[in-house]
Amino acid sequence: MQRLENGVGGHASKSERESTVAKTPDLSGIPFRLRKPVFRYHQYQRDTNDCGPISLAIAANAVRGREELEGERVAEEMNRFGLAWRAFPYLMFSRIPGWATFPWGIVHYLRKEGIPARWRPFGTVERLRKNLLDDQLTIVMVGEPLRWEGGRYQGWAHAKLVFGHIAGHGFLFVDPAVRRPENPNRIEHHGLSWQREEEFLRQWRNLLRVYVEVA
């Protein structure tokens, strides 16, 4: 989770990830969901603000169907300013080093990896559901950037991948903030987490309903 002040988050090693995918979770009751087993590529962000780079790495690995990108290394690369080209060269600021990741930075990195991607504001539930049916990966950005508690700023933002939806119930995410327990019968064991629809839509709206479509 990208805390705009003092964040939480990290990622698990490859061996740790492999040890947590022995059993596939039962997803039969979810009418709208991805067919790609994106959760198999889950990485845990530990106590970092690297949810953006790690979500990017999860998405890229899921598209390729193999482990290639490590979120921690992606974050280190995105911390550095780079040169990008459109009609002319310009500096690319992918993220504030060690802090917030910009959606255009995620898109820029994925395109460098040869993976088509684009970002847009003002997304809709209908768009997310369409992408689930089309098996297209979507990274959403949610948060409460204007939050204050006891006179102290507690704003935060977070990136995660949409995996499923049950209308009126909530959305299922492959979430880099999820620390996976050992019990394979729990969805958290696979890096998955539910969020109530109303809560998700409020937090997504706070970030202008920004989303990144991958591949």
N, C-alpha and C positions, 0 to 999 in steps of 0.2 A: 504494500500500500504506500502510495506516495504521500507522506505527511508533508504539508507545506512548511512545517516547522521542524519537528523531530520525528522522522518516519519509522516505520516498522517494515520488516520484510526479509532476502537471500535466496539460495537455491540448493537443491539436493544434488549430490554427485550422481553420475550415471549408474553406478552400482546400486545406490539407494533407490533410484527410480525403477530400475529393473526388478528390484525385490518387491515392489508394491503393485505390480500389474499381473500377479498370478491368476487373479480371478476378475472376470469382467462383470461390472455392476449390472443389475437388472434394470434395463431402461425401457422395457416393453410398454409401460404405462404412460409414456411421454409421446403424445401425438406429433409434436413438432420437435425434431432433433436432428443433429448432424449424423450422417452415416460414417464419416471418418472417425476413428477412435482417437480423437484428439487428446483425451485424458492420458493415453499411454505416454505422451511426451511432456507431461506436467513437470515443471520445475518449481521448487519452493524458494521464495525470495528472501527468507530469513529476516534479518533486521536491517534491510537496505531499502532504498527508495527505487528499486530496479524493476518494479512491476511492468513498466512499459517495455524495456528491452527483453525481459523474460517472456512476456506475452508474445512479443515478436518472435523470439526463438521457438517457443512452443508451436506457433502457427507455421513457421517455416519448416520445422521438422515434421509436422503433421502433413503438410502439403507434399513433402518429399517422401514421406513414409519411412524415414530413417533418422537416427540421431546424428546431427551435424553441428548445430549451433548450441553453444553454452551461453545461457543468459548473462552470466557474470562477465564473460569476455565481450559479448555484444555491448553491455553497459559501458565497459572501459573504452571501447571504440567510439561509442556515441558521445562520450564525455569530451571528445576532441572535436574541435571545429574542423570542418572539411570543405573542400571545393566541389561545387556542383555545377552542372551545365543545363541551361535551357536554351534560350536564344543567345545567351552570353554567360560567362562564368560568374558565379556569385558564392559568397560564403554560406554554408549550410549550418545552422544551429539546430542540432537534433534534440538537444536537451540542455537544461541547466545542470552542469556537472554534479553528479551525486544527488540530484534532486528531481525536479519534474521533467518528464519526457513529452515532447510535442508530437502531435499526430503526424505532421509532415515529416518529422524525423524518422518515425516508424516506417512510413511509406518510402522515404528515400533509401533507407537501409535495405528494405525488402527488394526494392527495384535493383539495387546494386547486386543483390544475390540472385537476380534473374527471376524473381517472383513478382507477378503483377499485383499491384495494390493501389488503393486510392483512399483518401479520407474526405469526409463530408460532415458538416454540422446539420442540426435539425433532423435527425433520424426519426423514424416512426416504428411503432410496434409491428406494423404491417411489413415494413422493410426487413426487420429482423426475422420475422416469420418466413418471409419469402426466401431469405438467405439460408435459413435452416432447411427448408424444403429443397433448395437448389444445392445443398451441401457446400455452401460457400462460407468460409470462415469470416467471422466478424469480431473485431476487438472494439469494446466500448470503453468509454472513459466516464467515470462517475465520481461524485464527491460532494463535499460541503465546504467550498473554498471560503465562505464568509462566516464560518462558525467561531463563536467566542464562548468561553466558559470561565466564570469567575474573574472576568476582566482580562483573561489571557487568550491570545489567538490560538485556536485549535483547528484551523482549516486543514483539509486534506483532499487528495484526489487519488484515484486508483484506476488501473487498466486491467481488464480481464476478458476472456473469450466467451462469447455466447455459445452454449451447447444445446439447450433445449428450452421449451416453453410449454406450460400448461395454462391456458387462458383462465383468468380469474384466480389462479393460484400463485404462479411466479415463474421466474426464469432460473435455469440451471446453467452454471458457469464452470469452465475450467479456469480455476482461480489461483494465481501464483501466491496469494496470501494464505492459502490453505496449507496448514501443517498436517501431514497425513498420519493418522494413527495406524497401528498394525492390524486392526480388525478389518479383514477384507470385505465384510458384509456392510460396512459403512461407506457411503459414497465419498466421504472425505479421504478415505484410503486411496482413492483414485484421483485426488486433486480436484474433486467436484464440490460445488456448494450451491445451495438454493438461496434465492432472495425473493421476498414477497414482491409481487408486481408493483404495488403502490409505492413501496419504498424505493425499488429500483428506478422507477420512472421519475420520482422526485429527485433522486441523486443524479440521474442522467441528465435531467433538465437543468440542473445547476451548472453542468458543464456544456450547455448548449446542445445536448444530445449528439455529441461528437462520436463518430464511429469510423473505423478503418476496415475496409473490405479487402480480403486477401485472396488472390488467385482467381 
